[in-house]
Amino acid sequence: MTDAQQADAGRDFTEIRFQVADHIATITLHRPERLNAFTHTMAAELISAFDLTDADDDVRAVVLTGSGRGFCAGADLAGGAATFDHDAVGRAGGRTDFGTIDGVPRDGGGCVALRIAASVKPVVVAVNGPAVGVGSTMTLPADIRIAAESARFGFVFARRGLVPEAASSWFLPRVVGISQAMEWVATGRVFDSAEALAGRLVSRVVPDDELLTTAYALATEIAENTSAVSVAHSRRLMWSMLGASSPWDAHRLDSAAMQRLGQGPDAAEGVMSFLEKRPAKFPAVLADHEDTLPSWPGRPDDVR
């Protein structure tokens, strides 16, 4: 994506910021005056941003973070008691039509989570400050979560008379295990970054002023050293196999990918660069291998 194309792509965003530099796309939640509280506009813009990153061969990794003092304080509660009532009078104007599933309106957080899940680029979340409600659940389909020491998390839905959304009842137990997931969900408490690390919700905790440096260093390591085609296939294989019934399912898919990618230019370059003791320059693009890329998560028939 050229600088001009990048500017055009991000020009219409009002609640996020979008930037591509050094093969890394940065998506920043940008409502700092509201601690980046989540809205339907933000949801739609996040989905569009991940469409852009998937379509751009120059993007090798995505970093998702928040502006100002927090990552995301959860849903914007400006609607008061009717905030979560989809049919409330006067609420339609603030909502985006994400369609229906099984005949009911789709949850906006779930639409974002499933779009992140479907990404063909690895996603690193840099959590700064509060990440509560959807601020926590939207991060679960990301591949790596890094927290600042000041980060706070909370699956607070039971304290609001709701249930965990954003497909988190699928993602959270797979990320941290059912016991830890239920402790956080049943209590609805807000917890600190140390507890998040102990519970394996995040992979590391760093000082606040090192958060983005750490996230970018990790994204850069991916961008500079790996094949985009290999990483995309690996991401889909890993995530899709979380729901598989047998290791034979993995064997079937990875055998097909090994056979196809093994004949490709990236495998040849990976071997020769290693033998010649030089940095690899992988030439393949994902469009050349989409037929072997596992389709995940599959879109069910009742989505309209």
QUIWOHU-V736687 format. One record per backbone hydrogen bond with DSSP energy under -0.5 kcal/mol. NH is the residue of the N-H (numbers start at 0). CO is the residue of the C=O. Records with the same first field share a line. If there is no record, write none. Layout:
NH: CO + CO
This chain:
5: 1
6: 2
7: 3
8: 4
9: 5
10: 6
11: 7
12: 9
16: 27
18: 25
20: 23
23: 20
24: 60
25: 18
26: 24 + 62
27: 16 + 25
28: 26 + 64
29: 14
33: 30
34: 31
35: 30
36: 33
37: 73
39: 93
42: 38
43: 39
44: 40
45: 41
46: 42
47: 43
48: 44
49: 45
50: 46
51: 47
52: 48
53: 49
54: 50
55: 51 + 52
56: 54
58: 55
59: 22 + 57
60: 22
61: 121
62: 24
63: 123
64: 26
66: 28
69: 66
70: 127 + 129
71: 129
72: 34
75: 37
76: 74
79: 76
81: 78
82: 79
84: 81
85: 83
87: 84
90: 87
93: 90
94: 91
97: 95
100: 103
101: 301
102: 301
103: 100
105: 98
110: 106
111: 107
112: 108
113: 109
114: 110
115: 111
116: 112
117: 113
118: 115
121: 59
123: 61
124: 143
125: 63 + 123
126: 124 + 145
127: 125
128: 126
130: 151
131: 71
132: 153
134: 131
135: 132
136: 132
137: 133
138: 135
139: 136
141: 138
142: 122
143: 122
145: 124
146: 203
147: 126
148: 205
150: 147
151: 128
152: 190
153: 130
154: 188
155: 153
158: 155
159: 156
160: 157
161: 156
167: 164
169: 166
170: 166
171: 167
173: 169
174: 170
175: 171
176: 171 + 172
180: 176
181: 177
182: 178
183: 179
184: 180
185: 181
186: 182
187: 183
190: 152
192: 148 + 150
195: 191
196: 192
197: 193
198: 194
199: 196
200: 195
201: 195
202: 144
203: 144
205: 146
209: 206
210: 207
213: 209
214: 210
215: 211
216: 212
217: 213
218: 214
219: 215
220: 216
221: 217
222: 218
223: 219
224: 220
225: 221
230: 226
231: 227
232: 228
233: 229
234: 230
235: 231
236: 232
237: 233
238: 234
239: 235
240: 236
241: 238
242: 239
243: 240
248: 245
249: 245
250: 246
251: 247
252: 248
253: 249
254: 250
255: 251
256: 252
257: 253
258: 254
259: 255
260: 256
261: 257
262: 259
263: 260
266: 260
267: 263
268: 264
269: 265
270: 266
271: 267
272: 268
273: 269
274: 270
275: 271
276: 273
277: 272
287: 284
288: 285
289: 286
291: 288
292: 288 + 289
293: 291
295: 293
299: 297
302: 299
303: 99 + 301
